[in-house]
Amino acid sequence: MIQRFLPGLIVLVTGVVILTVLIPMGIADPGFKQPNSLAPDDFPRYMACVVIALGGAMLVMDWRQPEYAPRAPGPFDVRRAFPFAVALVGTVLAIPLIGIEASAFMFTVGMLVLVSDLGWRGALAVGVGFVVLIHVLFIRMAGIPIPSTPDILF
């Protein structure tokens, strides 16, 4: 029970604190608004609602399956952690050169092929879905000026 209840409660309380205390206290209005863009506090408010929903989902899962015992990740292995760290740093450094979509796609597919049992087809499908989600959520909806692959290549 504690394995999902306590993290779920922490996530839920964090989301509520972000939504009710931090957002009203600290998001400054830039004084201008671009057409078809979100207000300065819209995106943090939406993300706080997502955090609250995830915390609630974790609590519901713990309530419905109290006997759940997750697998331990095992001992820390530098031989696995170092390539992951190098790939993550390479992904972040590649964003200005090839854009967020291409770098996130390569990182996601590479990690899923190496770590999961999805295989190439599953990893490619998840990679495409993740890239579409990033593009729609951050570039189109939120209007965040992230280097985008189509803008860089074309």
C-alpha positions in Angstrom: 0.0 0.0 0.0 2.7 2.5 0.9 4.5 1.9 -2.3 1.9 3.7 -4.3 -0.1 5.6 -1.7 2.7 7.8 -0.3 4.1 8.8 -3.8 0.6 9.4 -5.0 -0.2 11.5 -2.0 3.0 13.5 -2.5 2.3 14.1 -6.2 -1.3 15.1 -5.5 -0.3 17.6 -2.7 2.4 19.0 -4.9 0.0 19.7 -7.7 -2.5 21.3 -5.4 0.2 23.5 -3.9 1.4 24.5 -7.4 -2.1 25.3 -8.5 -3.3 27.2 -5.4 -0.2 28.8 -4.0 2.7 29.1 -6.4 0.9 30.0 -9.6 -1.1 32.9 -8.0 2.1 34.2 -6.4 4.6 34.3 -9.1 3.8 34.4 -12.8 4.4 37.9 -14.2 2.4 39.2 -17.1 4.8 40.1 -19.9 2.6 43.1 -20.9 1.9 41.8 -24.3 0.1 38.8 -25.8 0.8 37.2 -29.1 -2.3 36.3 -31.1 -3.5 32.7 -30.6 -1.2 32.1 -27.6 -1.8 31.1 -24.1 -1.7 33.5 -21.2 1.4 33.4 -19.1 -0.3 31.3 -16.4 -2.3 29.0 -18.6 0.4 26.4 -19.3 1.6 26.0 -15.6 -2.1 25.8 -14.6 -2.7 23.0 -17.1 0.4 21.1 -16.0 -0.6 21.5 -12.4 -3.9 19.9 -13.3 -2.1 17.0 -15.0 0.0 16.5 -11.8 -3.1 16.5 -9.7 -4.7 14.0 -12.0 -1.7 11.7 -11.9 -1.5 11.8 -8.1 -5.2 11.0 -8.0 -4.7 8.1 -10.4 -1.9 6.7 -8.3 -4.1 6.9 -5.2 -7.0 5.1 -7.0 -4.6 2.4 -8.3 -3.3 1.9 -4.7 -6.9 1.7 -3.4 -8.0 -0.8 -6.1 -4.8 -3.0 -5.9 -3.5 -2.8 -2.4 -1.4 -6.0 -2.6 0.6 -4.8 -5.6 4.4 -5.4 -5.1 6.5 -3.7 -7.7 9.8 -5.2 -8.8 13.0 -3.6 -7.5 15.2 -2.0 -10.1 18.2 -3.9 -8.9 21.6 -2.6 -8.0 23.1 0.5 -9.6 25.2 -0.4 -12.6 27.6 2.2 -14.0 27.9 0.2 -17.3 24.2 0.9 -18.0 24.0 4.4 -16.4 26.9 5.9 -18.3 25.6 5.3 -21.8 22.2 6.6 -20.7 23.8 9.8 -19.4 25.8 10.3 -22.5 22.7 9.7 -24.7 20.7 12.2 -22.6 23.4 14.9 -22.8 23.8 14.2 -26.6 20.1 14.6 -27.0 20.0 18.0 -25.2 23.0 19.2 -27.2 21.5 18.1 -30.5 18.2 20.0 -30.0 19.6 23.3 -31.4 21.2 21.5 -34.4 18.4 19.1 -35.5 15.4 20.3 -33.5 13.4 18.8 -30.6 11.5 16.3 -32.7 14.4 14.6 -34.3 16.5 14.5 -31.2 13.6 13.3 -29.0 12.7 10.6 -31.6 16.3 9.2 -31.7 16.6 9.2 -27.9 13.2 7.6 -27.3 13.7 4.9 -29.9 17.3 4.2 -28.9 16.4 3.8 -25.2 13.3 1.7 -25.9 15.2 -0.6 -28.2 18.0 -1.1 -25.6 15.9 -1.3 -22.4 12.4 -2.5 -23.2 11.0 -5.6 -24.9 9.1 -3.7 -27.5 11.4 -4.4 -30.4 12.0 -2.0 -33.3 8.4 -1.7 -34.5 7.1 -0.9 -31.0 9.9 1.5 -30.3 9.3 3.3 -33.6 5.6 3.6 -32.9 6.2 5.0 -29.4 8.9 7.3 -30.8 6.5 8.8 -33.4 3.7 9.1 -30.9 6.0 10.9 -28.4 7.3 13.3 -31.1 3.8 14.2 -32.2 2.8 14.8 -28.5 5.8 17.0 -28.0 5.1 19.0 -31.1 1.4 19.5 -30.5 1.7 20.2 -26.8 4.8 22.4 -26.6 5.1 24.0 -30.0 1.6 24.3 -31.3 -0.5 24.7 -28.1 1.9 26.4 -25.7 3.8 28.3 -28.4 7.1 27.7 -26.7 10.0 28.8 -29.0 11.9 25.5 -29.1 14.0 24.7 -32.2 11.7 22.6 -34.3 13.0 20.0 -36.8 10.7 21.1 -39.7 11.8 24.8 -39.2 15.5 23.8 -39.2 15.4 21.4 -42.2 13.0 23.1 -44.5 
